[in-house]
Amino acid sequence: MELIIEETPYVTITDAARELETTHLRILMLIRRNMIKGCQVDGEWYVEKSVIACFKGLEMDDKKTVGCRASCASGGCGGGD
């Protein structure tokens, strides 16, 4: 499910996890550690859709240790800042 907040597309952490072949708990943990941008709306957690693109370029070991910070230049996930 996609949600638009202030002209920025967000997806549920479940959808993001499925796309990234990880778990929703891993995505939530990255949000809570401020490694990626996310928000809770009506009890459901969402991440910026750009997070998916950030993660897709990384090897699984990088995803486990640093989120998408290592190689993301979009800034949408907070890692390219």
Secondary structure, DSSP 8 states (H G I E B T S, - for coil): -EEEETTEEEEEHHHHHHHHTS-HHHHHHHHHTTSS-EEEETTEEEEETHHHHHHHTS-HHHHHHHTTTTT--S-TTSS--
